[in-house]
Amino acid sequence: MKNLRLLSLLTLMLSVWTLGVSQTPPRLTPEPPIGKGVVVLKAARLIDGTGAPAITNAVVVIDDNRIAAAGRAGSVNIPLNAKVIDLGDVTLMPGFIDMHTHLIGRVLGDPAGENALVRDYASFGAILGVKHARDTLMAGFTTVRNVGADGPFHDLALRKAIDEGWTEGPRIVAAGHSLGIRGGHCDDNGYRPGMFDPGIEDGIADGPDQVRAAVRYQIKYGADVIKTCATAGVLSEGSAAVGVTQYTYEELKAMVDEATKLGRKVAAHAHGTEGIKIASRAGVASIEHGSFMDEEGARLMKTNGTYLVPTLSAAEGVERAAKTGVLKALRAEKAIAAAAAVRNAIKLAVANKVPIAFGTDAGVVPHGTNAHEFQLLVEWGGMSNMDAIVAATSSAAKLLGWEKNAGSLTPGKWADIIAVPGDPLRDIRATERVVFVMKNGVIFKQQAP
């Protein structure tokens, strides 16, 4: 009997050992989110992002993570092995692109945000960025340009985590640290001497030589784009009027030349009239905000092909914050002035046919509310619903230099596709009610319209 029990125990141990070695060990890392197989989307309408008229009774064929075909039902061949998803009375569009976000850190108005630089753990802003990224993706924004982040390259770490499949979020074009003059808008001001004294590694650079070194440092650690502060801003402490110039033409030209040599574009925060012109002449790819743009500046930007990323949501947000006491004293004054000016600037830009790319300054406004910008482009800027959609699709993709892969529902491009209920050409606020999100051929959101 004793030998029988021993034999049974040995048999059990052998079975457990065999089971353990025969099973596939658990994955230590996730798989990058890339679609697999053939999927067909059917919908009542399709807006392809190029500005062409909408297509009714639409079909899009996705092969793995690329668009294979798109058009009206009957004109598109549906493969026999395809998984067919009929989304009903919705409009398919390319995934939206927000060209001005700050995913890392607290949002303006967060009660715990005051002095977060010295109160929060160093990595806390990056952890918040995980939630912000997911909220942004679920709002239909499959790509963002993150133009500056506090901390040691937290935006690049978030980009890596999303690309490798650790967390959900949009494609991120990241800037690392924003570049600015000492004591300027991109510096951390208002603290006692010695508490924050950043150098070129943190983006604070004076003079052409330091500027070149700062560009090289950001790119060394993975920056996709260079962000700079050409003028003062609304939310910084210690700055003078919001439109005061900060970098000189020579400094900005050195920045643009160095970035161009290394295959990057420069996005310039610029509120003031003269700063906008200096930055455009220096060759920046885009002016962010452009609040005090005048007729001459608009014409110069059109001639130079300089994009405007108007961030009307931020203007509305800081104006509200000033009126409710969230912003006080000089920052409140600057907010009111910039918000009033930008309503005129966006009209000037549209009238002068300045190229416009969609951007919100999310972080100043809550992440996931990005699509509210569409309404402001239409109501404040006088843009048509279609032109506002183009600003967030093919126009933004062109500014990124991604027009071969993103921005329109055309064969060969990434399968970044979203759907909204009804027709956004009739009701632009439909863009705020996203019911379907596909990024890189993977479905991240699907609900009844």
Secondary structure as UniProt FT lines:
FT   HELIX           2..22
FT   STRAND          38..46
FT   STRAND          55..63
FT   TURN            64..65
FT   STRAND          66..73
FT   TURN            74..75
FT   TURN            80..81
FT   STRAND          83..86
FT   STRAND          90..94
FT   STRAND          96..101
FT   TURN            108..109
FT   TURN            111..112
FT   TURN            114..115
FT   HELIX           116..119
FT   TURN            122..123
FT   HELIX           124..138
FT   TURN            139..140
FT   STRAND          141..146
FT   HELIX           154..163
FT   TURN            164..165
FT   STRAND          171..174
FT   STRAND          179..180
FT   TURN            182..183
FT   TURN            185..186
FT   TURN            193..195
FT   HELIX           200..202
FT   HELIX           207..220
FT   TURN            221..222
FT   STRAND          226..229
FT   TURN            242..243
FT   HELIX           249..261
FT   TURN            262..263
FT   STRAND          266..270
FT   HELIX           273..282
FT   STRAND          286..289
FT   TURN            291..292
FT   HELIX           295..304
FT   STRAND          307..309
FT   HELIX           312..323
FT   TURN            324..325
FT   HELIX           329..351
FT   TURN            352..353
FT   TURN            363..364
FT   TURN            367..368
FT   TURN            370..371
FT   HELIX           372..379
FT   TURN            380..381
FT   HELIX           385..391
FT   TURN            392..393
FT   HELIX           394..400
FT   TURN            403..405
FT   TURN            411..412
FT   STRAND          417..421
FT   TURN            424..426
FT   HELIX           428..432
FT   STRAND          436..439
FT   TURN            440..441
FT   STRAND          442..446
//
